[in-house]
Amino acid sequence: MAQSRKITVELPVDLLRKAQGSTGEGVTATIRRGLELVAASRASDELRKLRGRVRFSIDLRELREDRR
């Protein structure tokens, strides 16, 4: 397991209750899931910025033929 840090966080009770209801998990797992979603969102934004700027050297027809 990766290194961990123990932190204290003040959260609105309603927000935590809604988040836990959504995950069906405890406080730690819910907070971890939220942080993972924030990190994934940023990565997704960065990838979206590259749209149309990345050139692929592979031929799509050749790739599809490889499936058969």
PDB file with SEQRES, HELIX, SHEET and CRYST1 records, atoms N, CA, C and O in Angstrom:
SEQRES   1 A   68  MET ALA GLN SER ARG LYS ILE THR VAL GLU LEU PRO VAL          
SEQRES   2 A   68  ASP LEU LEU ARG LYS ALA GLN GLY SER THR GLY GLU GLY          
SEQRES   3 A   68  VAL THR ALA THR ILE ARG ARG GLY LEU GLU LEU VAL ALA          
SEQRES   4 A   68  ALA SER ARG ALA SER ASP GLU LEU ARG LYS LEU ARG GLY          
SEQRES   5 A   68  ARG VAL ARG PHE SER ILE ASP LEU ARG GLU LEU ARG GLU          
SEQRES   6 A   68  ASP ARG ARG                                                  
HELIX    1 AA1 VAL A   13  THR A   23  1                                  11    
HELIX    2 AA2 VAL A   27  LYS A   49  1                                  23    
HELIX    3 AA3 LEU A   60  ARG A   67  1                                   8    
CRYST1    1.000    1.000    1.000  90.00  90.00  90.00 P 1           1          
ATOM      1  N   MET A   1       0.835  -1.182   0.000  1.00  0.00           N  
ATOM      2  CA  MET A   1       0.000   0.000   0.000  1.00  0.00           C  
ATOM      3  C   MET A   1       0.880   1.246   0.000  1.00  0.00           C  
ATOM      4  O   MET A   1       1.948   1.262   0.611  1.00  0.00           O  
ATOM      5  N   ALA A   2       0.428   2.277  -0.681  1.00  0.00           N  
ATOM      6  CA  ALA A   2       1.177   3.528  -0.747  1.00  0.00           C  
ATOM      7  C   ALA A   2       1.198   4.203   0.615  1.00  0.00           C  
ATOM      8  O   ALA A   2       0.401   3.881   1.497  1.00  0.00           O  
ATOM      9  N   GLN A   3       2.117   5.141   0.772  1.00  0.00           N  
ATOM     10  CA  GLN A   3       2.182   5.889   2.013  1.00  0.00           C  
ATOM     11  C   GLN A   3       0.884   6.635   2.243  1.00  0.00           C  
ATOM     12  O   GLN A   3       0.202   7.021   1.293  1.00  0.00           O  
ATOM     13  N   SER A   4       0.549   6.834   3.495  1.00  0.00           N  
ATOM     14  CA  SER A   4      -0.673   7.546   3.851  1.00  0.00           C  
ATOM     15  C   SER A   4      -0.355   8.703   4.775  1.00  0.00           C  
ATOM     16  O   SER A   4       0.688   8.727   5.429  1.00  0.00           O  
ATOM     17  N   ARG A   5      -1.268   9.664   4.820  1.00  0.00           N  
ATOM     18  CA  ARG A   5      -1.180  10.776   5.754  1.00  0.00           C  
ATOM     19  C   ARG A   5      -2.490  10.850   6.500  1.00  0.00           C  
ATOM     20  O   ARG A   5      -3.561  10.731   5.905  1.00  0.00           O  
ATOM     21  N   LYS A   6      -2.410  11.043   7.777  1.00  0.00           N  
ATOM     22  CA  LYS A   6      -3.609  11.241   8.566  1.00  0.00           C  
ATOM     23  C   LYS A   6      -3.864  12.739   8.637  1.00  0.00           C  
ATOM     24  O   LYS A   6      -2.978  13.510   9.004  1.00  0.00           O  
ATOM     25  N   ILE A   7      -5.078  13.146   8.285  1.00  0.00           N  
ATOM     26  CA  ILE A   7      -5.411  14.566   8.269  1.00  0.00           C  
ATOM     27  C   ILE A   7      -6.728  14.803   9.002  1.00  0.00           C  
ATOM     28  O   ILE A   7      -7.509  13.877   9.221  1.00  0.00           O  
ATOM     29  N   THR A   8      -6.952  16.030   9.366  1.00  0.00           N  
ATOM     30  CA  THR A   8      -8.222  16.439   9.950  1.00  0.00           C  
ATOM     31  C   THR A   8      -8.896  17.368   8.958  1.00  0.00           C  
ATOM     32  O   THR A   8      -8.287  18.320   8.471  1.00  0.00           O  
ATOM     33  N   VAL A   9     -10.147  17.088   8.664  1.00  0.00           N  
ATOM     34  CA  VAL A   9     -10.882  17.879   7.683  1.00  0.00           C  
ATOM     35  C   VAL A   9     -12.235  18.252   8.274  1.00  0.00           C  
ATOM     36  O   VAL A   9     -12.935  17.407   8.832  1.00  0.00           O  
ATOM     37  N   GLU A  10     -12.594  19.519   8.147  1.00  0.00           N  
ATOM     38  CA  GLU A  10     -13.925  19.955   8.561  1.00  0.00           C  
ATOM     39  C   GLU A  10     -14.811  19.984   7.333  1.00  0.00           C  
ATOM     40  O   GLU A  10     -14.503  20.648   6.343  1.00  0.00           O  
ATOM     41  N   LEU A  11     -15.927  19.249   7.408  1.00  0.00           N  
ATOM     42  CA  LEU A  11     -16.845  19.135   6.275  1.00  0.00           C  
ATOM     43  C   LEU A  11     -18.269  19.431   6.721  1.00  0.00           C  
ATOM     44  O   LEU A  11     -18.631  19.154   7.864  1.00  0.00           O  
ATOM     45  N   PRO A  12     -19.073  19.987   5.837  1.00  0.00           N  
ATOM     46  CA  PRO A  12     -20.492  20.141   6.161  1.00  0.00           C  
ATOM     47  C   PRO A  12     -21.134  18.765   6.346  1.00  0.00           C  
ATOM     48  O   PRO A  12     -20.928  17.866   5.531  1.00  0.00           O  
ATOM     49  N   VAL A  13     -21.900  18.609   7.401  1.00  0.00           N  
ATOM     50  CA  VAL A  13     -22.513  17.316   7.715  1.00  0.00           C  
ATOM     51  C   VAL A  13     -23.367  16.813   6.563  1.00  0.00           C  
ATOM     52  O   VAL A  13     -23.303  15.635   6.211  1.00  0.00           O  
ATOM     53  N   ASP A  14     -24.166  17.693   5.973  1.00  0.00           N  
ATOM     54  CA  ASP A  14     -25.041  17.278   4.874  1.00  0.00           C  
ATOM     55  C   ASP A  14     -24.249  16.768   3.674  1.00  0.00           C  
ATOM     56  O   ASP A  14     -24.619  15.774   3.050  1.00  0.00           O  
ATOM     57  N   LEU A  15     -23.155  17.459   3.360  1.00  0.00           N  
ATOM     58  CA  LEU A  15     -22.334  17.044   2.224  1.00  0.00           C  
ATOM     59  C   LEU A  15     -21.741  15.656   2.461  1.00  0.00           C  
ATOM     60  O   LEU A  15     -21.772  14.805   1.572  1.00  0.00           O  
ATOM     61  N   LEU A  16     -21.211  15.432   3.642  1.00  0.00           N  
ATOM     62  CA  LEU A  16     -20.628  14.126   3.958  1.00  0.00           C  
ATOM     63  C   LEU A  16     -21.704  13.046   3.939  1.00  0.00           C  
ATOM     64  O   LEU A  16     -21.473  11.944   3.442  1.00  0.00           O  
ATOM     65  N   ARG A  17     -22.863  13.357   4.474  1.00  0.00           N  
ATOM     66  CA  ARG A  17     -23.965  12.383   4.507  1.00  0.00           C  
ATOM     67  C   ARG A  17     -24.389  12.014   3.082  1.00  0.00           C  
ATOM     68  O   ARG A  17     -24.599  10.839   2.784  1.00  0.00           O  
ATOM     69  N   LYS A  18     -24.513  13.008   2.205  1.00  0.00           N  
ATOM     70  CA  LYS A  18     -24.889  12.746   0.808  1.00  0.00           C  
ATOM     71  C   LYS A  18     -23.821  11.921   0.097  1.00  0.00           C  
ATOM     72  O   LYS A  18     -24.130  10.983  -0.638  1.00  0.00           O  
ATOM     73  N   ALA A  19     -22.564  12.284   0.327  1.00  0.00           N  
ATOM     74  CA  ALA A  19     -21.459  11.565  -0.323  1.00  0.00           C  
ATOM     75  C   ALA A  19     -21.413  10.122   0.151  1.00  0.00           C  
ATOM     76  O   ALA A  19     -21.231   9.210  -0.656  1.00  0.00           O  
ATOM     77  N   GLN A  20     -21.576   9.904   1.452  1.00  0.00           N  
ATOM     78  CA  GLN A  20     -21.562   8.536   1.975  1.00  0.00           C  
ATOM     79  C   GLN A  20     -22.761   7.748   1.460  1.00  0.00           C  
ATOM     80  O   GLN A  20     -22.655   6.549   1.204  1.00  0.00           O  
ATOM     81  N   GLY A  21     -23.892   8.415   1.308  1.00  0.00           N  
ATOM     82  CA  GLY A  21     -25.057   7.739   0.748  1.00  0.00           C  
ATOM     83  C   GLY A  21     -24.812   7.316  -0.688  1.00  0.00           C  
ATOM     84  O   GLY A  21     -25.294   6.276  -1.135  1.00  0.00           O  
ATOM     85  N   SER A  22     -24.061   8.129  -1.401  1.00  0.00           N  
ATOM     86  CA  SER A  22     -23.740   7.826  -2.795  1.00  0.00           C  
ATOM     87  C   SER A  22     -22.756   6.667  -2.919  1.00  0.00           C  
ATOM     88  O   SER A  22     -22.908   5.807  -3.787  1.00  0.00           O  
ATOM     89  N   THR A  23     -21.744   6.646  -2.045  1.00  0.00           N  
ATOM     90  CA  THR A  23     -20.734   5.587  -2.134  1.00  0.00           C  
ATOM     91  C   THR A  23     -21.138   4.317  -1.390  1.00  0.00           C  
ATOM     92  O   THR A  23     -20.713   3.219  -1.746  1.00  0.00           O  
ATOM     93  N   GLY A  24     -21.959   4.476  -0.362  1.00  0.00           N  
ATOM     94  CA  GLY A  24     -22.306   3.322   0.467  1.00  0.00           C  
ATOM     95  C   GLY A  24     -21.144   2.887   1.341  1.00  0.00           C  
ATOM     96  O   GLY A  24     -21.140   1.770   1.858  1.00  0.00           O  
ATOM     97  N   GLU A  25     -20.164   3.755   1.510  1.00  0.00           N  
ATOM     98  CA  GLU A  25     -18.944   3.448   2.265  1.00  0.00           C  
ATOM     99  C   GLU A  25     -18.836   4.353   3.484  1.00  0.00           C  
ATOM    100  O   GLU A  25     -19.673   5.227   3.708  1.00  0.00           O  
ATOM    101  N   GLY A  26     -17.797   4.126   4.258  1.00  0.00           N  
ATOM    102  CA  GLY A  26     -17.517   4.943   5.429  1.00  0.00           C  
ATOM    103  C   GLY A  26     -16.852   6.251   5.035  1.00  0.00           C  
ATOM    104  O   GLY A  26     -16.677   6.551   3.854  1.00  0.00           O  
ATOM    105  N   VAL A  27     -16.488   7.020   6.050  1.00  0.00           N  
ATOM    106  CA  VAL A  27     -15.919   8.339   5.827  1.00  0.00           C  
ATOM    107  C   VAL A  27     -14.613   8.261   5.034  1.00  0.00           C  
ATOM    108  O   VAL A  27     -14.463   8.969   4.038  1.00  0.00           O  
ATOM    109  N   THR A  28     -13.680   7.432   5.444  1.00  0.00           N  
ATOM    110  CA  THR A  28     -12.374   7.355   4.783  1.00  0.00           C  
ATOM    111  C   THR A  28     -12.510   6.951   3.325  1.00  0.00           C  
ATOM    112  O   THR A  28     -11.921   7.582   2.447  1.00  0.00           O  
ATOM    113  N   ALA A  29     -13.273   5.914   3.063  1.00  0.00           N  
ATOM    114  CA  ALA A  29     -13.439   5.444   1.683  1.00  0.00           C  
ATOM    115  C   ALA A  29     -14.144   6.501   0.832  1.00  0.00           C  
ATOM    116  O   ALA A  29     -13.830   6.660  -0.347  1.00  0.00           O  
ATOM    117  N   THR A  30     -15.083   7.213   1.421  1.00  0.00           N  
ATOM    118  CA  THR A  30     -15.813   8.251   0.689  1.00  0.00           C  
ATOM    119  C   THR A  30     -14.895   9.406   0.334  1.00  0.00           C  
ATOM    120  O   THR A  30     -14.918   9.888  -0.799  1.00  0.00           O  
ATOM    121  N   ILE A  31     -14.088   9.858   1.285  1.00  0.00           N  
ATOM    122  CA  ILE A  31     -13.148  10.950   1.026  1.00  0.00           C  
ATOM    123  C   ILE A  31     -12.116  10.516  -0.014  1.00  0.00           C  
ATOM    124  O   ILE A  31     -11.779  11.286  -0.914  1.00  0.00           O  
ATOM    125  N   ARG A  32     -11.620   9.299   0.106  1.00  0.00           N  
ATOM    126  CA  ARG A  32     -10.645   8.779  -0.862  1.00  0.00           C  
ATOM    127  C   ARG A  32     -11.239   8.778  -2.263  1.00  0.00           C  
ATOM    128  O   ARG A  32     -10.586   9.192  -3.221  1.00  0.00           O  
ATOM    129  N   ARG A  33     -12.482   8.311  -2.380  1.00  0.00           N  
ATOM    130  CA  ARG A  33     -13.163   8.267  -3.684  1.00  0.00           C  
ATOM    131  C   ARG A  33     -13.307   9.674  -4.269  1.00  0.00           C  
ATOM    132  O   ARG A  33     -13.093   9.881  -5.463  1.00  0.00           O  
ATOM    133  N   GLY A  34     -13.665  10.622  -3.432  1.00  0.00           N  
ATOM    134  CA  GLY A  34     -13.798  12.000  -3.894  1.00  0.00           C  
ATOM    135  C   GLY A  34     -12.490  12.557  -4.412  1.00  0.00           C  
ATOM    136  O   GLY A  34     -12.463  13.221  -5.448  1.00  0.00           O  
ATOM    137  N   LEU A  35     -11.402  12.294  -3.700  1.00  0.00           N  
ATOM    138  CA  LEU A  35     -10.091  12.766  -4.136  1.00  0.00           C  
ATOM    139  C   LEU A  35      -9.664  12.102  -5.436  1.00  0.00           C  
ATOM    140  O   LEU A  35      -9.055  12.743  -6.292  1.00  0.00           O  
ATOM    141  N   GLU A  36      -9.981  10.819  -5.588  1.00  0.00           N  
ATOM    142  CA  GLU A  36      -9.672  10.116  -6.839  1.00  0.00           C  
ATOM    143  C   GLU A  36     -10.445  10.744  -8.003  1.00  0.00           C  
ATOM    144  O   GLU A  36      -9.903  10.899  -9.098  1.00  0.00           O  
ATOM    145  N   LEU A  37     -11.695  11.098  -7.770  1.00  0.00           N  
ATOM    146  CA  LEU A  37     -12.501  11.725  -8.824  1.00  0.00           C  
ATOM    147  C   LEU A  37     -11.961  13.092  -9.210  1.00  0.00           C  
ATOM    148  O   LEU A  37     -11.969  13.453 -10.387  1.00  0.00           O  
ATOM    149  N   VAL A  38     -11.494  13.853  -8.232  1.00  0.00           N  
ATOM    150  CA  VAL A  38     -10.906  15.163  -8.532  1.00  0.00           C  
ATOM    151  C   VAL A  38      -9.649  14.986  -9.382  1.00  0.00           C  
ATOM    152  O   VAL A  38      -9.459  15.702 -10.365  1.00  0.00           O  
ATOM    153  N   ALA A  39      -8.794  14.037  -9.008  1.00  0.00           N  
ATOM    154  CA  ALA A  39      -7.564  13.783  -9.764  1.00  0.00           C  
ATOM    155  C   ALA A  39      -7.883  13.306 -11.182  1.00  0.00           C  
ATOM    156  O   ALA A  39      -7.249  13.746 -12.142  1.00  0.00           O  
ATOM    157  N   ALA A  40      -8.854  12.417 -11.316  1.00  0.00           N  
ATOM    158  CA  ALA A  40      -9.226  11.904 -12.634  1.00  0.00           C  
ATOM    159  C   ALA A  40      -9.824  13.005 -13.499  1.00  0.00           C  
ATOM    160  O   ALA A  40      -9.600  13.037 -14.709  1.00  0.00           O  
ATOM    161  N   SER A  41     -10.573  13.895 -12.892  1.00  0.00           N  
ATOM    162  CA  SER A  41     -11.178  14.995 -13.623  1.00  0.00           C  
ATOM    163  C   SER A  41     -10.109  15.898 -14.232  1.00  0.00           C  
ATOM    164  O   SER A  41     -10.237  16.330 -15.378  1.00  0.00           O  
ATOM    165  N   ARG A  42      -9.082  16.176 -13.485  1.00  0.00           N  
ATOM    166  CA  ARG A  42      -8.007  17.029 -13.990  1.00  0.00           C  
ATOM    167  C   ARG A  42      -7.283  16.340 -15.155  1.00  0.00           C  
ATOM    168  O   ARG A  42      -6.979  16.972 -16.167  1.00  0.00           O  
ATOM    169  N   ALA A  43      -7.016  15.054 -15.001  1.00  0.00           N  
ATOM    170  CA  ALA A  43      -6.352  14.307 -16.075  1.00  0.00           C  
ATOM    171  C   ALA A  43      -7.221  14.313 -17.332  1.00  0.00           C  
ATOM    172  O   ALA A  43      -6.714  14.458 -18.444  1.00  0.00           O  
ATOM    173  N   SER A  44      -8.517  14.156 -17.149  1.00  0.00           N  
ATOM    174  CA  SER A  44      -9.442  14.168 -18.279  1.00  0.00           C  
ATOM    175  C   SER A  44      -9.446  15.530 -18.965  1.00  0.00           C  
ATOM    176  O   SER A  44      -9.469  15.607 -20.193  1.00  0.00           O  
ATOM    177  N   ASP A  45      -9.424  16.601 -18.178  1.00  0.00           N  
ATOM    178  CA  ASP A  45      -9.367  17.952 -18.742  1.00  0.00           C  
ATOM    179  C   ASP A  45      -8.105  18.146 -19.576  1.00  0.00           C  
ATOM    180  O   ASP A  45      -8.154  18.739 -20.653  1.00  0.00           O  
ATOM    181  N   GLU A  46      -6.982  17.650 -19.082  1.00  0.00           N  
ATOM    182  CA  GLU A  46      -5.716  17.783 -19.799  1.00  0.00           C  
ATOM    183  C   GLU A  46      -5.766  17.012 -21.125  1.00  0.00           C  
ATOM    184  O   GLU A  46      -5.277  17.500 -22.144  1.00  0.00           O  
ATOM    185  N   LEU A  47      -6.347  15.825 -21.113  1.00  0.00           N  
ATOM    186  CA  LEU A  47      -6.475  15.042 -22.344  1.00  0.00           C  
ATOM    187  C   LEU A  47      -7.393  15.741 -23.340  1.00  0.00           C  
ATOM    188  O   LEU A  47      -7.115  15.746 -24.540  1.00  0.00           O  
ATOM    189  N   ARG A  48      -8.479  16.328 -22.857  1.00  0.00           N  
ATOM    190  CA  ARG A  48      -9.413  17.036 -23.725  1.00  0.00           C  
ATOM    191  C   ARG A  48      -8.738  18.214 -24.424  1.00  0.00           C  
ATOM    192  O   ARG A  48      -9.069  18.536 -25.565  1.00  0.00           O  
ATOM    193  N   LYS A  49      -7.804  18.849 -23.746  1.00  0.00           N  
ATOM    194  CA  LYS A  49      -7.078  19.971 -24.342  1.00  0.00           C  
ATOM    195  C   LYS A  49      -6.256  19.525 -25.553  1.00  0.00           C  
ATOM    196  O   LYS A  49      -5.979  20.336 -26.437  1.00  0.00           O  
ATOM    197  N   LEU A  50      -5.868  18.264 -25.608  1.00  0.00           N  
ATOM    198  CA  LEU A  50      -5.060  17.746 -26.709  1.00  0.00           C  
ATOM    199  C   LEU A  50      -5.887  17.357 -27.931  1.00  0.00           C  
ATOM    200  O   LEU A  50      -5.324  16.986 -28.961  1.00  0.00           O  
ATOM    201  N   ARG A  51      -7.196  17.435 -27.833  1.00  0.00           N  
ATOM    202  CA  ARG A  51      -8.068  16.984 -28.916  1.00  0.00           C  
ATOM    203  C   ARG A  51      -7.657  17.616 -30.244  1.00  0.00           C  
ATOM    204  O   ARG A  51      -7.576  18.837 -30.379  1.00  0.00           O  
ATOM    205  N   GLY A  52      -7.401  16.744 -31.218  1.00  0.00           N  
ATOM    206  CA  GLY A  52      -7.036  17.189 -32.548  1.00  0.00           C  
ATOM    207  C   GLY A  52      -5.579  17.564 -32.710  1.00  0.00           C  
ATOM    208  O   GLY A  52      -5.161  17.938 -33.806  1.00  0.00           O  
ATOM    209  N   ARG A  53      -4.801  17.476 -31.659  1.00  0.00           N  
ATOM    210  CA  ARG A  53      -3.401  17.891 -31.732  1.00  0.00           C  
ATOM    211  C   ARG A  53      -2.428  16.716 -31.744  1.00  0.00           C  
ATOM    212  O   ARG A  53      -1.229  16.903 -31.951  1.00  0.00           O  
ATOM    213  N   VAL A  54      -2.933  15.526 -31.526  1.00  0.00           N  
ATOM    214  CA  VAL A  54      -2.060  14.360 -31.473  1.00  0.00           C  
ATOM    215  C   VAL A  54      -2.188  13.600 -32.785  1.00  0.00           C  
ATOM    216  O   VAL A  54      -3.293  13.256 -33.204  1.00  0.00           O  
ATOM    217  N   ARG A  55      -1.088  13.346 -33.413  1.00  0.00           N  
ATOM    218  CA  ARG A  55      -1.066  12.598 -34.667  1.00  0.00           C  
ATOM    219  C   ARG A  55      -0.664  11.153 -34.371  1.00  0.00           C  
ATOM    220  O   ARG A  55       0.326  10.895 -33.687  1.00  0.00           O  
ATOM    221  N   PHE A  56      -1.451  10.223 -34.899  1.00  0.00           N  
ATOM    222  CA  PHE A  56      -1.152   8.815 -34.709  1.00  0.00           C  
ATOM    223  C   PHE A  56      -0.508   8.268 -35.968  1.00  0.00           C  
ATOM    224  O   PHE A  56      -0.918   8.603 -37.079  1.00  0.00           O  
ATOM    225  N   SER A  57       0.485   7.438 -35.796  1.00  0.00           N  
ATOM    226  CA  SER A  57       1.186   6.883 -36.948  1.00  0.00           C  
ATOM    227  C   SER A  57       0.597   5.541 -37.376  1.00  0.00           C  
ATOM    228  O   SER A  57       1.081   4.932 -38.330  1.00  0.00           O  
ATOM    229  N   ILE A  58      -0.426   5.079 -36.693  1.00  0.00           N  
ATOM    230  CA  ILE A  58      -1.018   3.788 -37.029  1.00  0.00           C  
ATOM    231  C   ILE A  58      -2.191   3.995 -37.992  1.00  0.00           C  
ATOM    232  O   ILE A  58      -2.930   4.974 -37.891  1.00  0.00           O  
ATOM    233  N   ASP A  59      -2.342   3.065 -38.912  1.00  0.00           N  
ATOM    234  CA  ASP A  59      -3.426   3.114 -39.878  1.00  0.00           C  
ATOM    235  C   ASP A  59      -4.643   2.422 -39.266  1.00  0.00           C  
ATOM    236  O   ASP A  59      -4.556   1.269 -38.846  1.00  0.00           O  
ATOM    237  N   LEU A  60      -5.778   3.124 -39.216  1.00  0.00           N  
ATOM    238  CA  LEU A  60      -6.980   2.586 -38.593  1.00  0.00           C  
ATOM    239  C   LEU A  60      -7.448   1.309 -39.284  1.00  0.00           C  
ATOM    240  O   LEU A  60      -7.878   0.369 -38.615  1.00  0.00           O  
ATOM    241  N   ARG A  61      -7.371   1.264 -40.606  1.00  0.00           N  
ATOM    242  CA  ARG A  61      -7.773   0.049 -41.330  1.00  0.00           C  
ATOM    243  C   ARG A  61      -6.883  -1.133 -40.951  1.00  0.00           C  
ATOM    244  O   ARG A  61      -7.357  -2.254 -40.773  1.00  0.00           O  
ATOM    245  N   GLU A  62      -5.594  -0.859 -40.832  1.00  0.00           N  
ATOM    246  CA  GLU A  62      -4.646  -1.911 -40.453  1.00  0.00           C  
ATOM    247  C   GLU A  62      -4.944  -2.411 -39.036  1.00  0.00           C  
ATOM    248  O   GLU A  62      -4.857  -3.610 -38.768  1.00  0.00           O  
ATOM    249  N   LEU A  63      -5.283  -1.522 -38.162  1.00  0.00           N  
ATOM    250  CA  LEU A  63      -5.612  -1.894 -36.792  1.00  0.00           C  
ATOM    251  C   LEU A  63      -6.858  -2.764 -36.752  1.00  0.00           C  
ATOM    252  O   LEU A  63      -6.910  -3.748 -36.015  1.00  0.00           O  
ATOM    253  N   ARG A  64      -7.855  -2.406 -37.537  1.00  0.00           N  
ATOM    254  CA  ARG A  64      -9.084  -3.191 -37.576  1.00  0.00           C  
ATOM    255  C   ARG A  64      -8.850  -4.569 -38.179  1.00  0.00           C  
ATOM    256  O   ARG A  64      -9.452  -5.545 -37.731  1.00  0.00           O  
ATOM    257  N   GLU A  65      -7.993  -4.668 -39.179  1.00  0.00           N  
ATOM    258  CA  GLU A  65      -7.664  -5.954 -39.795  1.00  0.00           C  
ATOM    259  C   GLU A  65      -7.004  -6.874 -38.775  1.00  0.00           C  
ATOM    260  O   GLU A  65      -7.189  -8.091 -38.818  1.00  0.00           O  
ATOM    261  N   ASP A  66      -6.240  -6.297 -37.864  1.00  0.00           N  
ATOM    262  CA  ASP A  66      -5.514  -7.065 -36.859  1.00  0.00           C  
ATOM    263  C   ASP A  66      -6.476  -7.757 -35.888  1.00  0.00           C  
ATOM    264  O   ASP A  66      -6.107  -8.741 -35.247  1.00  0.00           O  
ATOM    265  N   ARG A  67      -7.701  -7.249 -35.778  1.00  0.00           N  
ATOM    266  CA  ARG A  67      -8.689  -7.838 -34.887  1.00  0.00           C  
ATOM    267  C   ARG A  67      -9.185  -9.195 -35.393  1.00  0.00           C  
ATOM    268  O   ARG A  67      -9.559 -10.068 -34.610  1.00  0.00           O  
ATOM    269  N   ARG A  68      -9.180  -9.345 -36.678  1.00  0.00           N  
ATOM    270  CA  ARG A  68      -9.756 -10.561 -37.289  1.00  0.00           C  
ATOM    271  C   ARG A  68      -8.900 -11.750 -37.152  1.00  0.00           C  
ATOM    272  O   ARG A  68      -9.264 -12.830 -37.618  1.00  0.00           O  
TER     273      ARG A  68                                                      
END                                                                             
